[in-house]
Amino acid sequence: MQVPQEAIDLGKISEGFAKVVRWKPVIMAAPYLCPAGFWTIGYGHLCAQDHPAITEEAGEAYLRSDMESALRSTITLCPVLAVEKSSRLAAIVDFTFNLGHGRLAASTLRRRINARDWQGAAEQLRLWVWGGGQKLPGLVLRRERDVELLLRGD
């Protein structure tokens, strides 16, 4: 099974190629602390503080690898998504990429998905907008994009 392109696109839009530094003629990204306090590089890839700067191409490779890991976790935890529309899978792969296997595993969101309660799952997605103890406008927007994918065509 492949990562839906919609998940990769959403990851790129939501994360952006963050903290760009310029080394002529190449644009590169250096590590930065995300709002939740994790060292991150490129398109939301977790890294060490002293990770060397990367090109956008390397950032895309990290993103694809991270999304593949998120896909495996998502299908393991929510097997019903293997036979649902790719947009539903994309929404939850993005969630898993953003928040991790453990958050999905312990969530009411997971129970709603496995019960195919899509409206209930959408309500649960909208709760995951906090980072570093603050409601983050970027996460509000990201979760709305996830909801739109989850409910597309219903």
DSSP file with accessible surface (Angstrom, degrees, kcal/mol):
  #  RESIDUE AA STRUCTURE BP1 BP2  ACC     N-H-->O    O-->H-N    N-H-->O    O-->H-N    TCO  KAPPA ALPHA  PHI   PSI    X-CA   Y-CA   Z-CA
    1    1 A M              0   0  142      0, 0.0     2,-0.3     0, 0.0    71,-0.0   0.000 360.0 360.0 360.0 138.4    0.0    0.0    0.0
    2    2 A Q        -     0   0  175      1,-0.0     3,-0.0    69,-0.0    66,-0.0  -0.728 360.0 -99.8-103.1 154.1    1.3    3.5   -0.9
    3    3 A V        -     0   0   13     -2,-0.3    65,-0.1     1,-0.1     2,-0.1  -0.518  47.5-111.1 -65.8 126.8    1.0    6.7    1.0
    4    4 A P    >>  -     0   0   14      0, 0.0     4,-1.4     0, 0.0     3,-1.2  -0.393  17.6-129.8 -60.4 137.0   -1.8    8.7   -0.6
    5    5 A Q  H 3> S+     0   0  100      1,-0.3     4,-3.1     2,-0.2     5,-0.2   0.843 107.5  65.1 -57.6 -32.0   -0.5   11.7   -2.5
    6    6 A E  H 3> S+     0   0   50      1,-0.2     4,-2.3     2,-0.2    -1,-0.3   0.853 100.1  51.4 -60.0 -35.0   -3.0   13.8   -0.6
    7    7 A A  H <> S+     0   0    0     -3,-1.2     4,-2.6     2,-0.2    -1,-0.2   0.925 111.5  46.0 -68.2 -43.8   -1.3   13.0    2.7
    8    8 A I  H  X S+     0   0    9     -4,-1.4     4,-2.5     2,-0.2    -2,-0.2   0.938 113.6  49.4 -63.9 -44.4    2.1   14.1    1.3
    9    9 A D  H  X S+     0   0   73     -4,-3.1     4,-2.6     1,-0.2    -2,-0.2   0.917 112.0  48.3 -60.5 -43.5    0.6   17.2   -0.1
   10   10 A L  H  X S+     0   0    9     -4,-2.3     4,-3.1    -5,-0.2     5,-0.3   0.907 110.0  52.0 -65.2 -41.3   -1.0   18.0    3.2
   11   11 A G  H  X S+     0   0    0     -4,-2.6     4,-2.5     1,-0.2     5,-0.4   0.920 111.5  47.1 -59.8 -42.7    2.2   17.4    5.1
   12   12 A K  H  X S+     0   0   64     -4,-2.5     4,-2.3     2,-0.2    -2,-0.2   0.923 115.4  44.9 -66.1 -43.2    4.1   19.8    2.8
   13   13 A I  H  < S+     0   0  105     -4,-2.6    -2,-0.2    -5,-0.2    -1,-0.2   0.938 118.6  42.5 -65.3 -46.5    1.4   22.5    3.0
   14   14 A S  H  < S+     0   0   35     -4,-3.1    -2,-0.2    -5,-0.2    -1,-0.2   0.875 125.5  31.8 -71.5 -38.7    1.0   22.2    6.8
   15   15 A E  H  < S-     0   0   42     -4,-2.5    -3,-0.2    -5,-0.3    29,-0.2   0.862  88.9-163.9 -87.0 -39.8    4.7   21.9    7.6
   16   16 A G     <  -     0   0   28     -4,-2.3     2,-1.5    -5,-0.4    28,-0.2   0.148  47.6 -70.7  67.2 161.1    6.3   24.0    4.9
   17   17 A F  S    S-     0   0   26     26,-0.1     3,-0.3    27,-0.1    26,-0.2  -0.710  77.0-148.1 -85.8  88.3   10.0   23.7    4.2
   18   18 A A        +     0   0   19     24,-1.8    24,-0.5    -2,-1.5    12,-0.2  -0.199  53.2   7.3 -79.4 152.3   10.7   25.4    7.5
   19   19 A K  S    S-     0   0  131      1,-0.2    11,-1.6    10,-0.1    -1,-0.2   0.930  78.2-158.8  53.8  57.2   13.4   27.7    8.7
   20   20 A V  E     -A   29   0A  65     -3,-0.3     2,-0.3     9,-0.2     9,-0.3  -0.449  13.3-174.7 -70.5 133.9   15.1   28.2    5.4
   21   21 A V  E     -A   28   0A  53      7,-4.1     7,-2.9    -2,-0.2     2,-0.5  -0.917  20.9-126.7-121.6 152.3   18.7   29.3    5.3
   22   22 A R  E     +A   27   0A 181     -2,-0.3     2,-0.5     5,-0.2     5,-0.2  -0.901  27.4 172.1-110.4 125.2   20.5   30.2    2.1
   23   23 A W  E >   -A   26   0A 145      3,-2.4     3,-2.4    -2,-0.5    -2,-0.0  -0.955  57.4 -83.6-121.7 104.0   23.8   28.7    1.0
   24   24 A K  T 3  S+     0   0  202     -2,-0.5     3,-0.0     1,-0.4    -2,-0.0  -0.241 108.8   5.5 -55.8 138.1   24.2   30.0   -2.5
   25   25 A P  T 3  S+     0   0  131      0, 0.0    -1,-0.4     0, 0.0     2,-0.3  -0.946 124.1  64.5 -93.2  12.5   23.0   28.7   -4.9
   26   26 A V  E <   -A   23   0A  66     -3,-2.4    -3,-2.4    29,-0.0     2,-0.5  -0.766  67.9-138.5-102.0 140.1   21.1   26.1   -2.9
   27   27 A I  E     +A   22   0A  73     -2,-0.3    29,-0.7    -5,-0.2     2,-0.3  -0.824  32.1 178.2 -92.9 130.4   18.2   26.8   -0.4
   28   28 A M  E     -AB  21  55A  37     -7,-2.9    -7,-4.1    -2,-0.5     2,-0.4  -0.882  23.8-131.3-132.0 161.6   18.5   24.7    2.7
   29   29 A A  E     -AB  20  54A   0     25,-2.8    25,-2.4    -2,-0.3    -9,-0.2  -0.924  16.3-157.5-115.3 141.1   16.7   24.2    6.0
   30   30 A A        -     0   0   26    -11,-1.6    12,-0.2    -2,-0.4    10,-0.1  -0.741  35.9 -81.8-109.5 160.7   18.3   24.0    9.4
   31   31 A P        +     0   0   26      0, 0.0     2,-0.3     0, 0.0    10,-0.2  -0.254  51.7 174.4 -61.3 148.8   17.0   22.4   12.6
   32   32 A Y  E     -C   40   0B  29      8,-2.3     8,-2.7     6,-0.1     2,-0.6  -0.964  36.5-102.2-148.5 161.2   14.5   24.4   14.7
   33   33 A L  E     -C   39   0B  94     -2,-0.3     6,-0.2     6,-0.2     8,-0.0  -0.801  36.6-142.3 -88.0 122.0   12.3   23.9   17.7
   34   34 A C    >   -     0   0   27      4,-2.7     3,-2.5    -2,-0.6     4,-0.0  -0.304  34.2 -94.2 -74.4 168.9    8.7   23.3   16.7
   35   35 A P  T 3  S+     0   0   94      0, 0.0    -1,-0.1     0, 0.0    99,-0.1   0.769 127.3  56.6 -58.3 -24.5    5.9   24.8   18.9
   36   36 A A  T 3  S-     0   0   49      2,-0.1    96,-0.2    95,-0.1    97,-0.0   0.468 122.8-105.4 -86.4  -1.5    5.7   21.5   20.9
   37   37 A G  S <  S+     0   0   48     -3,-2.5     2,-0.4     1,-0.3    -4,-0.0   0.667  75.1 132.5  91.3  19.3    9.4   21.7   21.7
   38   38 A F        -     0   0  119     -4,-0.0    -4,-2.7    10,-0.0     2,-0.3  -0.841  61.6-114.1-104.9 140.7   10.8   19.1   19.4
   39   39 A W  E     +C   33   0B  77     -2,-0.4     8,-2.1     8,-0.2     2,-0.3  -0.555  48.1 173.7 -71.4 130.2   13.9   19.6   17.2
   40   40 A T  E     -CD  32  46B   4     -8,-2.7    -8,-2.3    -2,-0.3     2,-0.3  -0.943  18.5-166.9-140.9 153.6   12.6   19.4   13.6
   41   41 A I  E  >  - D   0  45B   0      4,-2.2     4,-2.1    -2,-0.3     2,-0.2  -0.991  55.6 -15.4-144.3 151.3   14.0   19.9   10.1
   42   42 A G  T  4 S+     0   0    0    -24,-0.5   -24,-1.8    -2,-0.3     2,-0.8  -0.380 129.1   1.7  65.5-124.6   12.5   20.3    6.6
   43   43 A Y  T  4 S-     0   0   12     16,-0.3    -1,-0.2    -2,-0.2   -26,-0.1  -0.423 128.8 -60.5 -95.8  55.4    8.9   19.2    6.4
   44   44 A G  T  4 S+     0   0   13     -2,-0.8     2,-0.4     1,-0.2    -2,-0.2   0.715  83.1 157.8  81.2  22.0    8.4   18.3   10.1
   45   45 A H  E  <  -D   41   0B  33     -4,-2.1    -4,-2.2     1,-0.1    -1,-0.2  -0.655  42.3-124.6 -82.2 126.5   11.1   15.6   10.4
   46   46 A L  E     +D   40   0B 109     -2,-0.4     2,-0.3    -6,-0.2    -6,-0.3  -0.492  45.9 155.2 -69.4 139.2   12.2   15.0   14.0
   47   47 A C        -     0   0   26     -8,-2.1    -8,-0.2    -2,-0.2     2,-0.2  -0.915  44.3 -80.3-152.3 176.3   16.0   15.4   14.3
   48   48 A A    >   -     0   0   54     -2,-0.3     3,-1.9     1,-0.1   -10,-0.0  -0.521  43.8-112.9 -81.6 155.4   18.8   16.2   16.7
   49   49 A Q  T 3  S+     0   0  130      1,-0.3    -1,-0.1    -2,-0.2    -9,-0.1   0.844 117.4  49.0 -57.9 -32.6   19.6   19.8   17.5
   50   50 A D  T 3  S+     0   0  142    -20,-0.1    -1,-0.3     2,-0.0     3,-0.1   0.211  77.5 138.5 -97.7  18.8   23.0   19.5   15.6
   51   51 A H    <   -     0   0   38     -3,-1.9     3,-0.1     1,-0.1    -4,-0.0  -0.360  59.9-110.1 -60.2 136.3   21.5   17.9   12.5
   52   52 A P        -     0   0   94      0, 0.0    -1,-0.1     0, 0.0   -23,-0.1  -0.311  40.1 -89.3 -67.1 154.0   23.2   19.4    9.4
   53   53 A A        -     0   0   23    -23,-0.1     2,-0.3    -3,-0.1   -23,-0.2  -0.248  48.0-150.2 -57.9 151.7   21.2   21.6    7.2
   54   54 A I  E     -B   29   0A  14    -25,-2.4   -25,-2.8    -3,-0.1   -12,-0.1  -0.904  10.2-116.3-128.0 157.6   19.3   19.8    4.4
   55   55 A T  E  >  -B   28   0A  48     -2,-0.3     4,-2.4   -27,-0.2   -27,-0.2  -0.383  35.9-106.8 -80.7 167.5   18.2   20.6    0.8
   56   56 A E  H  > S+     0   0   84    -29,-0.7     4,-2.5     1,-0.2     5,-0.2   0.886 122.1  57.3 -63.6 -35.6   14.5   20.6   -0.1
   57   57 A E  H  > S+     0   0  160      1,-0.2     4,-1.9     2,-0.2    -1,-0.2   0.927 107.9  46.1 -61.0 -43.6   15.1   17.3   -2.0
   58   58 A A  H  > S+     0   0   34      1,-0.2     4,-2.6     2,-0.2    -1,-0.2   0.896 110.3  54.7 -66.2 -37.6   16.4   15.7    1.2
   59   59 A G  H  X S+     0   0    1     -4,-2.4     4,-2.5     1,-0.2   -16,-0.3   0.900 107.5  49.4 -61.3 -40.8   13.4   17.2    3.1
   60   60 A E  H  X S+     0   0   78     -4,-2.5     4,-2.6     2,-0.2    -1,-0.2   0.882 109.6  51.8 -66.4 -36.8   11.0   15.6    0.6
   61   61 A A  H  X S+     0   0   64     -4,-1.9     4,-2.3     2,-0.2    -2,-0.2   0.922 110.9  47.4 -65.5 -43.3   12.8   12.2    1.1
   62   62 A Y  H  X S+     0   0   71     -4,-2.6     4,-3.0     2,-0.2     5,-0.2   0.922 111.6  51.6 -60.7 -44.6   12.5   12.5    4.9
   63   63 A L  H  X S+     0   0    2     -4,-2.5     4,-2.8     2,-0.2     5,-0.2   0.939 109.9  48.2 -59.7 -46.5    8.8   13.4    4.5
   64   64 A R  H  X S+     0   0  106     -4,-2.6     4,-2.3     1,-0.2    -1,-0.2   0.940 113.9  47.0 -60.8 -44.8    8.1   10.4    2.2
   65   65 A S  H  X S+     0   0   64     -4,-2.3     4,-2.1     1,-0.2    -2,-0.2   0.923 113.4  48.1 -63.3 -44.1    9.9    8.1    4.7
   66   66 A D  H  X S+     0   0   36     -4,-3.0     4,-2.3     1,-0.2    -1,-0.2   0.891 111.6  50.5 -63.9 -38.8    8.0    9.6    7.7
   67   67 A M  H  X S+     0   0    0     -4,-2.8     4,-2.6    -5,-0.2    -1,-0.2   0.866 107.2  53.9 -67.8 -36.1    4.7    9.3    5.8
   68   68 A E  H  X S+     0   0   81     -4,-2.3     4,-2.2    -5,-0.2    -2,-0.2   0.916 109.9  47.6 -63.8 -40.8    5.4    5.7    5.0
   69   69 A S  H  X S+     0   0   56     -4,-2.1     4,-2.2     2,-0.2    -2,-0.2   0.921 112.0  49.8 -64.1 -42.4    6.0    5.0    8.7
   70   70 A A  H  X S+     0   0    5     -4,-2.3     4,-2.8     1,-0.2    -2,-0.2   0.883 108.4  53.9 -63.5 -37.7    2.8    6.9    9.5
   71   71 A L  H  X S+     0   0   11     -4,-2.6     4,-2.7     2,-0.2     5,-0.3   0.944 107.9  49.1 -62.0 -47.2    0.9    4.8    6.9
   72   72 A R  H  X S+     0   0  150     -4,-2.2     4,-2.1     1,-0.2    -2,-0.2   0.933 114.3  45.6 -58.9 -45.2    2.1    1.5    8.5
   73   73 A S  H  X S+     0   0   22     -4,-2.2     4,-2.5     2,-0.2     5,-0.2   0.924 112.4  51.3 -62.8 -44.3    1.0    2.7   12.0
   74   74 A T  H  X S+     0   0    0     -4,-2.8     4,-2.9     1,-0.2    -2,-0.2   0.928 111.6  45.6 -61.3 -46.5   -2.3    4.0   10.7
   75   75 A I  H  < S+     0   0   42     -4,-2.7    -1,-0.2     1,-0.2    -2,-0.2   0.891 112.5  52.1 -67.2 -36.5   -3.2    0.7    9.0
   76   76 A T  H  < S+     0   0  104     -4,-2.1    -1,-0.2    -5,-0.3    -2,-0.2   0.933 119.7  34.3 -62.8 -44.0   -2.1   -1.3   12.0
   77   77 A L  H  < S+     0   0   12     -4,-2.5    -2,-0.2     1,-0.2    -1,-0.2   0.774 131.5  30.4 -83.1 -30.3   -4.3    0.8   14.3
   78   78 A C    ><  +     0   0    0     -4,-2.9     3,-2.1    -5,-0.2     4,-0.3  -0.605  65.0 168.7-129.9  69.8   -7.2    1.5   12.0
   79   79 A P  G >  S+     0   0   77      0, 0.0     3,-1.8     0, 0.0     4,-0.3   0.765  70.5  72.7 -60.6 -21.7   -7.4   -1.5    9.6
   80   80 A V  G >  S+     0   0   23      1,-0.3     3,-1.4     2,-0.2     4,-0.2   0.799  85.4  68.0 -62.4 -24.7  -10.8   -0.3    8.3
   81   81 A L  G X  S+     0   0    1     -3,-2.1     3,-0.9     1,-0.3    -1,-0.3   0.703  81.6  75.0 -69.9 -16.0   -8.9    2.5    6.4
   82   82 A A  G <  S+     0   0   43     -3,-1.8    -1,-0.3    -4,-0.3    -2,-0.2   0.755 106.8  33.4 -66.4 -22.0   -7.3   -0.1    4.1
   83   83 A V  G <  S+     0   0  115     -3,-1.4    -1,-0.2    -4,-0.3    -2,-0.2   0.240 104.3  91.6-118.4  11.8  -10.7   -0.5    2.3
   84   84 A E  S <  S-     0   0   45     -3,-0.9     5,-0.0    -4,-0.2    -3,-0.0  -0.470  91.6 -65.7 -96.6 175.3  -11.9    3.1    2.6
   85   85 A K    >>  -     0   0   77     -2,-0.2     4,-1.7     1,-0.1     3,-0.7  -0.247  45.2-119.6 -58.4 146.7  -11.4    6.0    0.2
   86   86 A S  H 3> S+     0   0   74      1,-0.2     4,-3.0     2,-0.2     5,-0.2   0.810 112.5  62.6 -61.7 -28.4   -7.9    7.2   -0.1
   87   87 A S  H 3> S+     0   0    6      2,-0.2     4,-2.1     1,-0.2    -1,-0.2   0.895 103.1  48.9 -65.7 -36.8   -8.9   10.6    1.2
   88   88 A R  H <> S+     0   0    9     -3,-0.7     4,-1.8     2,-0.2     5,-0.2   0.936 112.9  47.0 -66.1 -44.8   -9.9    9.1    4.5
   89   89 A L  H  X S+     0   0   10     -4,-1.7     4,-2.8     1,-0.2     5,-0.2   0.930 110.3  53.6 -61.1 -43.6   -6.6    7.2    4.7
   90   90 A A  H  X S+     0   0    0     -4,-3.0     4,-2.5     1,-0.2    -1,-0.2   0.906 106.1  53.2 -58.5 -43.0   -4.7   10.4    3.8
   91   91 A A  H  X S+     0   0    0     -4,-2.1     4,-1.9     1,-0.2    -1,-0.2   0.924 114.1  40.5 -60.2 -44.0   -6.4   12.4    6.6
   92   92 A I  H  X S+     0   0    0     -4,-1.8     4,-2.8     2,-0.2    -2,-0.2   0.849 111.4  55.8 -81.0 -30.1   -5.4    9.9    9.3
   93   93 A V  H  X S+     0   0    0     -4,-2.8     4,-2.9    -5,-0.2     5,-0.2   0.934 108.9  49.5 -62.1 -42.3   -1.9    9.3    7.9
   94   94 A D  H  X S+     0   0    0     -4,-2.5     4,-2.6    -5,-0.2    -2,-0.2   0.933 110.6  49.9 -61.3 -43.7   -1.4   13.1    8.2
   95   95 A F  H  X S+     0   0    0     -4,-1.9     4,-2.9     2,-0.2     5,-0.4   0.940 112.9  46.4 -57.8 -47.9   -2.7   13.0   11.8
   96   96 A T  H  X S+     0   0    5     -4,-2.8     4,-2.6     1,-0.2    -2,-0.2   0.904 112.1  50.5 -65.3 -41.6   -0.3   10.1   12.6
   97   97 A F  H  < S+     0   0   28     -4,-2.9    -1,-0.2    -5,-0.2    -2,-0.2   0.933 116.2  42.8 -58.8 -43.9    2.6   11.8   10.9
   98   98 A N  H  < S+     0   0   42     -4,-2.6    -2,-0.2    -5,-0.2    -1,-0.2   0.904 132.1  17.8 -72.1 -41.8    1.9   15.0   12.9
   99   99 A L  H  < S-     0   0   39     -4,-2.9     4,-0.4    -5,-0.2    -3,-0.2   0.592 105.3-118.7-113.9 -16.2    1.2   13.5   16.3
  100  100 A G     X  -     0   0   27     -4,-2.6     4,-1.6    -5,-0.4     3,-0.2   0.011  28.2 -73.6  99.7 159.1    2.6   10.0   16.3
  101  101 A H  H  > S+     0   0   86      1,-0.2     4,-2.9     2,-0.2     5,-0.2   0.881 123.5  56.2 -55.4 -46.9    1.6    6.4   16.6
  102  102 A G  H  > S+     0   0   50      1,-0.2     4,-1.8     2,-0.2    -1,-0.2   0.871 104.7  51.0 -61.5 -39.8    1.0    6.6   20.4
  103  103 A R  H  4 S+     0   0  139     -4,-0.4     4,-0.3    -3,-0.2    -1,-0.2   0.914 114.4  43.6 -66.3 -42.2   -1.5    9.4   20.2
  104  104 A L  H >< S+     0   0    0     -4,-1.6     3,-1.5     1,-0.2     6,-0.4   0.933 110.9  56.2 -66.5 -42.5   -3.6    7.6   17.6
  105  105 A A  H 3< S+     0   0   28     -4,-2.9    -2,-0.2     1,-0.3    -1,-0.2   0.870 113.7  38.3 -57.7 -39.6   -3.3    4.3   19.5
  106  106 A A  T 3< S+     0   0   84     -4,-1.8    -1,-0.3    -5,-0.2     2,-0.2   0.343  99.2 110.3 -95.3   9.1   -4.7    5.8   22.7
  107  107 A S    <>  -     0   0    5     -3,-1.5     4,-1.1    -4,-0.3     3,-0.1  -0.497  69.3-138.5 -96.8 154.2   -7.3    8.0   21.2
  108  108 A T  H  > S+     0   0   42      1,-0.2     4,-2.6     2,-0.2     5,-0.2   0.814 106.4  69.5 -66.3 -31.0  -11.1    8.1   20.9
  109  109 A L  H  > S+     0   0    0      1,-0.2     4,-2.6     2,-0.2    -1,-0.2   0.924  96.0  51.7 -52.0 -47.7  -10.4    9.1   17.3
  110  110 A R  H  > S+     0   0   83     -6,-0.4     4,-2.7     1,-0.2    -1,-0.2   0.921 108.9  49.7 -57.8 -45.0   -9.2    5.6   16.7
  111  111 A R  H  X S+     0   0  138     -4,-1.1     4,-1.3     1,-0.2    -1,-0.2   0.908 111.0  49.5 -63.2 -40.3  -12.3    4.0   18.1
  112  112 A R  H  <>S+     0   0   88     -4,-2.6     5,-2.9     2,-0.2    -1,-0.2   0.909 111.8  48.8 -64.1 -42.6  -14.5    6.3   16.0
  113  113 A I  H ><5S+     0   0    0     -4,-2.6     3,-2.1     1,-0.2    -2,-0.2   0.952 110.5  49.2 -62.3 -49.5  -12.6    5.4   12.8
  114  114 A N  H 3<5S+     0   0   51     -4,-2.7    -1,-0.2     1,-0.3    -2,-0.2   0.750 111.0  50.7 -66.9 -20.3  -12.7    1.7   13.5
  115  115 A A  T 3<5S-     0   0   75     -4,-1.3    -1,-0.3    -5,-0.2    -2,-0.2   0.409 113.3-122.9 -89.5   0.3  -16.5    2.0   14.1
  116  116 A R  T < 5 +     0   0  109     -3,-2.1     2,-1.3     1,-0.2    -3,-0.2   0.798  61.0 150.1  57.1  34.9  -16.7    3.9   10.8
  117  117 A D     >< +     0   0   66     -5,-2.9     4,-2.4     1,-0.2    -1,-0.2  -0.725  16.7 173.4 -93.4  84.5  -18.3    6.8   12.7
  118  118 A W  H  > S+     0   0   28     -2,-1.3     4,-2.3     2,-0.2    -1,-0.2   0.864  74.1  49.5 -70.2 -36.3  -16.9    9.5   10.3
  119  119 A Q  H  > S+     0   0  109      2,-0.2     4,-2.2     1,-0.2    -1,-0.2   0.922 113.2  47.7 -66.5 -42.6  -18.8   12.4   11.9
  120  120 A G  H  > S+     0   0    4      2,-0.2     4,-2.1     1,-0.2    -2,-0.2   0.884 111.1  51.3 -63.5 -38.7  -17.6   11.3   15.3
  121  121 A A  H  X S+     0   0    0     -4,-2.4     4,-2.7    -9,-0.2    -2,-0.2   0.906 107.9  52.3 -64.6 -40.6  -14.1   11.0   13.9
  122  122 A A  H  X S+     0   0    0     -4,-2.3     4,-1.8     1,-0.2    -2,-0.2   0.921 108.5  50.6 -61.5 -43.3  -14.3   14.5   12.5
  123  123 A E  H  < S+     0   0  121     -4,-2.2     4,-0.4     1,-0.2    -1,-0.2   0.903 111.3  48.9 -60.6 -41.0  -15.3   15.8   15.9
  124  124 A Q  H >X S+     0   0   34     -4,-2.1     3,-1.6     1,-0.2     4,-0.5   0.903 106.0  56.0 -66.5 -41.8  -12.4   14.1   17.5
  125  125 A L  H >< S+     0   0    0     -4,-2.7     3,-1.6     1,-0.3    -1,-0.2   0.899 100.2  60.3 -55.8 -40.4   -9.9   15.4   14.9
  126  126 A R  T 3< S+     0   0  103     -4,-1.8    -1,-0.3     1,-0.3    -2,-0.2   0.640  96.0  62.5 -66.7 -12.6  -11.0   19.0   15.8
  127  127 A L  T <4 S+     0   0  105     -3,-1.6     2,-1.6    -4,-0.4    -1,-0.3   0.696  83.3  80.7 -82.1 -18.6   -9.8   18.4   19.4
  128  128 A W    <<  +     0   0   62     -3,-1.6    -1,-0.2    -4,-0.5    15,-0.1  -0.465  56.6 109.3 -92.3  66.9   -6.2   17.9   18.4
  129  129 A V        +     0   0    7     -2,-1.6     7,-2.7    -3,-0.1     2,-0.4   0.156  48.4 103.3-126.0  17.1   -5.1   21.5   18.0
  130  130 A W  E     +E  135   0C 154     -3,-0.2     2,-0.3     5,-0.2     5,-0.2  -0.828  35.8 167.7-109.5 140.5   -2.9   22.0   21.0
  131  131 A G  E >  S-E  134   0C   9      3,-2.8     3,-1.7    -2,-0.4   -95,-0.1  -0.969  71.3  -0.5-149.8 131.3    0.9   22.2   21.1
  132  132 A G  T 3  S-     0   0   58     -2,-0.3     3,-0.1     1,-0.3   -96,-0.1   0.830 130.5 -57.2  60.2  30.8    3.1   23.3   23.9
  133  133 A G  T 3  S+     0   0   71      1,-0.2     2,-0.4   -97,-0.0    -1,-0.3   0.553 118.7 101.4  79.1   8.3    0.1   24.1   26.1
  134  134 A Q  E <  S-E  131   0C 128     -3,-1.7    -3,-2.8   -99,-0.1     2,-0.6  -0.950  78.2-115.2-127.7 147.8   -1.4   26.5   23.5
  135  135 A K  E     -E  130   0C 126     -2,-0.4    -5,-0.2    -5,-0.2     3,-0.1  -0.695  39.4-149.4 -75.9 120.3   -4.1   26.3   20.9
  136  136 A L    >>  -     0   0   26     -7,-2.7     4,-2.1    -2,-0.6     3,-0.6  -0.846  14.3-149.0-102.9 122.1   -2.2   26.7   17.7
  137  137 A P  H 3> S+     0   0  109      0, 0.0     4,-2.4     0, 0.0     5,-0.2   0.859 100.3  57.0 -55.1 -35.7   -3.9   28.4   14.7
  138  138 A G  H 3> S+     0   0   54      1,-0.2     4,-2.3     2,-0.2     5,-0.1   0.877 107.8  47.0 -64.2 -36.4   -1.7   26.2   12.3
  139  139 A L  H <> S+     0   0   23     -3,-0.6     4,-2.9   -10,-0.2     5,-0.2   0.855 108.2  55.5 -73.9 -34.0   -3.1   23.1   13.9
  140  140 A V  H  X S+     0   0   51     -4,-2.1     4,-2.0   -11,-0.3    -2,-0.2   0.956 112.1  43.9 -59.7 -47.4   -6.6   24.3   13.8
  141  141 A L  H  X S+     0   0   90     -4,-2.4     4,-2.1     1,-0.2    -2,-0.2   0.922 113.4  51.0 -63.7 -43.1   -6.2   24.8   10.0
  142  142 A R  H  X S+     0   0    8     -4,-2.3     4,-2.4     1,-0.2    -1,-0.2   0.923 109.6  49.3 -61.6 -45.8   -4.4   21.5    9.6
  143  143 A R  H  X S+     0   0    0     -4,-2.9     4,-2.8     1,-0.2    -1,-0.2   0.883 108.4  53.7 -64.3 -35.5   -7.2   19.6   11.4
  144  144 A E  H  X S+     0   0   78     -4,-2.0     4,-2.5    -5,-0.2    -1,-0.2   0.897 108.7  49.7 -65.1 -36.6   -9.8   21.3    9.3
  145  145 A R  H  X S+     0   0   81     -4,-2.1     4,-2.1     2,-0.2    -2,-0.2   0.903 110.7  50.0 -65.5 -40.5   -7.9   20.1    6.2
  146  146 A D  H  X S+     0   0    0     -4,-2.4     4,-2.8     2,-0.2    -2,-0.2   0.926 110.7  49.6 -60.7 -45.0   -7.9   16.6    7.7
  147  147 A V  H  X S+     0   0    5     -4,-2.8     4,-2.5     2,-0.2    -2,-0.2   0.918 108.0  53.5 -60.8 -43.1  -11.6   16.8    8.4
  148  148 A E  H  X S+     0   0   99     -4,-2.5     4,-0.8     1,-0.2    -1,-0.2   0.928 112.7  43.8 -59.9 -42.8  -12.3   17.9    4.8
  149  149 A L  H >< S+     0   0   11     -4,-2.1     3,-0.6     1,-0.2    -1,-0.2   0.917 112.6  52.7 -67.0 -43.2  -10.3   14.8    3.5
  150  150 A L  H 3< S+     0   0    0     -4,-2.8    -2,-0.2     1,-0.2    -1,-0.2   0.890 118.3  35.5 -59.6 -41.0  -12.0   12.5    6.0
  151  151 A L  H >< S+     0   0   35     -4,-2.5     3,-2.4    -5,-0.2    -1,-0.2   0.438  83.1 135.5 -97.0   0.6  -15.5   13.6    5.0
  152  152 A R  T << S+     0   0   99     -4,-0.8   -64,-0.1    -3,-0.6   -67,-0.1  -0.230  78.1   9.9 -55.3 126.9  -14.9   14.1    1.3
  153  153 A G  T 3         0   0   74      1,-0.3    -1,-0.3     0, 0.0    -2,-0.1   0.429 360.0 360.0  86.4  -3.1  -17.7   12.6   -0.7
  154  154 A D    <         0   0  113     -3,-2.4    -1,-0.3   -36,-0.0    -3,-0.0  -0.522 360.0 360.0 -78.7 360.0  -20.0   11.9    2.2
